[in-house]
Amino acid sequence: LLSLKNSTNYNVVIIDDELSPLQQRKLEDFLQVKIIDRVALILDIFTKRARTREGQLQVELAQHQYLYPRLAG
């Protein structure tokens, strides 16, 4: 992680696993970049590909369920 932190050639890190909200927040604080885990990436793909209204609503619900515990206040 230290070598990644010292590199200046990135602005996003994609993690090929599911991260807890705390893990994601700590990594973002340490690396000072946006962290995307597998679930967030899949939800982004589904968001772009949802065509029907029902599909869009299902993706939106899944996004809310994913983001709710990640809200930092």
N, C-alpha and C positions, 0 to 999 in steps of 0.2 A: 504494500500500500504506500509505503514511503516513496518508492521510485515512481509510482503512479502520481502521487501528490506533487512531486517535483517536476513532472512533465507538464509542459504548457500546451500540448497539442490536442486537447480535448475539452469539451464543455458538457458532456453527458457520459455517464457510465451505466451500462446495462448489465444487470446481474442475472445470471441464468438460474435463478432460484427465487422462492418467495421470501421476502424480508418482512420482519415484524416492523410496525411503525417506529419503534425505538431504534432498531438496527438501521433503518433507512435514514432517520433523522441524524444519528451519530455519524454515519458515513457522509451525508451531505455536509454536516458541520466540519468534518475533518478534511474532506477533499475540496470543499467549496464549489461543488458542481451539482447538477441535478442527477439524482440516482433513480433509475427505472428498473423495477424488478420484473420478473416474468409475467406476473398477473397484470401489472399496469400495461405492459407491452401488448399482451393479448387483448385487453380491453380496448386499447387504442386501435388495434386492427379491426376488432368487431365494430367499433364505432364508425370507422370509415366504410365498412362493408354492409352495414345494416341497411336494408332497402325498404322493408315494410314498416308501417307504423308500430306494429306489435314488436318487431325485432328491435327497433330503435328504443322503445320503452323498456324492453328487457335489458338492453345494454346499459341504458341510463340507470336503471335500478341497481344493476351489478356495480356500476361505477360509484354510486352513492354508498352502497354497502362497503365497498373497498376503501373509499376515501374517508368515511365517517371516523374511524379510529385514528386516522392520520392527521386530523385537524389539530393543529397546535395553537393554543391560545394564550 
